[in-house]
Amino acid sequence: MNPIVRVSHLEKYFGHLHVLKDLSFEVNPAEVSCIIGPSGSGKSTLLRCINFLEQPDYGEIEVAGVVVEAQGKGAAYRRRIRDLRLKTGMVFQSFNLFPHMTALDNVIEGPVTVKGIKRAEAVEIGMHNLEKVGLIDKRDEYPSRLSGGQQQRVAIARAITMQPQVMLFDEPTSSLDPELIGEVLGVMQQLVEEGMTMLIVTHEIGFARDFAHRIMFMDEGRFAEIGPPAQIFENPQDERTRAFLSAFASFEPRNHA
């Protein structure tokens, strides 16, 4: 099986701050990888570099056969970035819905304006995906009239309406009240079951344990430990992983000393 995502020797600086340090990994089709770690470890920056919302300083990204190197120039380079972005869907912490558009218009804006799909076809796809996330009855509502959980589900419907091959989730529940988190995780669970390839930055340790195929623990811009959930949560090898997980009382790593 050929990887659908390949990250090679990725480096990112913000001024003198070295945020991502020689990161290399691959993701196979239908794989769910959860990226965990302390705040400031580079998790969100990594996701933003994968679809070039942040420009990497060194390295190369490949998504579904589209290869883009860091710091390229010219029209052909910009077209490759566009092609790569069309292969990826992104769900942000803060929803990023257009406040002046209804839920349905938010969902279909990308297919119509970016992909050139006819509005009637986009509406059909968008309605299907609003139904998938349980919000078909909210299609004519504006974001200000939706709860945070509903807004995030609209954002997921918007992303999958672009028909991406890979979904990137950047802490999708971090802005939600506890009682709303479950409805978003439920939609994500459905995508897992449908075989969507997903890279998820999250602090939802229970979701990561139950639905990820692989856990990637980041610390100070590097992967301190990568492995299946059973290894990371039950027998972490790196001291930094153990210290991080000890903050989650129900996931206290076992002492194998």
C-alpha angles and dihedrals in degrees: 000000000000117000116252092205124038122178115187126193094328117190130178131181130186100200105304093342111106102212104168119033120199097312118184127171144132133224122204124217113280091013120137114210119184117202113207134172144111123310112276095028093118101258099131092040089055092055092046091051092051091065094029098247078131118037111233117225096216137006139045136273126204123187121176092336097315110120121197124176125206121269100010124158141209139043095296090053092051090050091054090052089050091049091049092050090052087060093053135063120204129204115189134204093247101044095236094213120164104254094208093055130077120242091262094047090051090052097049099039094090098048092047100043102029104031098029095233115163112259095240091054092045090051091053092051092042094051090050091053094045087054089049091057092044098251107105088119090057096054094114096042123105120233093253089064094051129083119243091258091051091049091052091049089052088051090053091048089050092052096048092045086069085063096230124185093217129035122208117199118191106198091309095185101041094097094048133097112246094254091057098049095080095060092056093044088050091059091047090050088054090053090050090053091049090056100251114164106238138184109193129187103201149150090203094111094176092056091047092051094048103039111021122097091200137019120211114195114202127196127170094348097311138088105254092182138001125188148113117303093255091058098043097044101035104032112013113184100202122074091221090056091050092049092049095048093047087072088068103071096199090053099048103158115239118254108242096170 
